[in-house]
Amino acid sequence: MLRYITSRLGQSLILLVIVSFIGFAVLTLAPGGPLSQFALSPGMTQEQIAKIAAQMGLDRPLPVQYFDWLRHLVVGDWGTSYRDGQPVLAVIGSHLFATLLLMGTATVISVSLGSAIGIASALRRGTAFDYTMAVLAMVALSIPTFWFGLIAIYAFSLQLGWLPAGNMYTVGDGSVLDYLRHLILPAVVLALVDVAVWSRYMRTSTLTVINQDFVRTARAKGLTRRRILFRHIVGNSLVPMVTLAGLQLPTVLGGALVTETVFTWPGMGRLFLDSLGYSDYPVVMGLLMASAILVLLGNLAADLIVALIDPRILLD
């Protein structure tokens, strides 16, 4: 186990370096750049722009800029925001909790609801319920997240007035109930697509387990339907779903970017778009690295959990 973890961490470091180099090159070579905001200022001369570029270290060759950035990253210095002069880690840290709260809530909703629908569909294979859930899943997968978010705001905020249309809390309130009221709409919208994905995968996994010999043996021994379902079918069906949870992390992060923008949720997704608009490349690179680290750690955790709950799986 320890050798496997060490090996995976080494592979993750190599992937992080590759991701960082590609991201750094794309941002640096993209049109515009952090100097464009100064070039549009009235009376700004080329000499002044060149001086600002030298102060920001943007006049050096790309490889030199990258290795200098990477050297500081390794020692915990992720750079300074061009926008407000704050350390990148501090800027990301101030938005990290909001994203983790939104992603965690959406994941709980999608896993619990999707698993329940998938198991029910498998047990009622070929019935009207099964076909209805299949159609609803295809519809959910076809709806763009931003469109569903706008519809949810229009229906539950503007028309019914049940829930807030955006932000994370009401200024001057900040109670737990207020946080929950603001969290419901963006979490449900973010979980919509994942519910459809989980339900279909869970249905397939459950159907596979139902046809296994140990389930037929349990039935032959006279175990109750409830005991067979919860002790033998559900537990074994969830094993491959843990791996799916790790693979779904990039999708959840991508959905969070759109959802946070629609609901003005102060998380990392919204910060990413704002930083792109301001050409705040240190923050953009920091968010890219933070997201990559979360995805890699999530996949590693999923593999370890699968190995712990299923002794048949060996990690080499």
Buried (B, 14 or more C-beta within 10 A) or exposed (E): EEEBEEEBEEEBEEEBEEBBBEBBEEBBEEEEBBBEBEEEEEEBEEEEBEEBBEEBEBEEEEEEBBEEBBEEBEEEEBBBBBBEEEBBBEBBEEBBEBBBBBBEBBBEBBBEBBBBBBBBBBBBEEEEBBEEBBEBBEEBEEBEBBEBBBEBBEEBBEEEEEBBBBEBBEEEEEEEEBBEBBBBBBBBBBBBBBBBBBBBBBBBBBBEBBEEEEBEEBEEEEBEEEEBBEEBBBEBBBBBBBBBBBEBBBEBBEBBBBBBBBBEBBBBBBBBBBBBEBBBBBBBBBBBBBBBEBBBBBBBBBBBBBBEEBEEEEBE
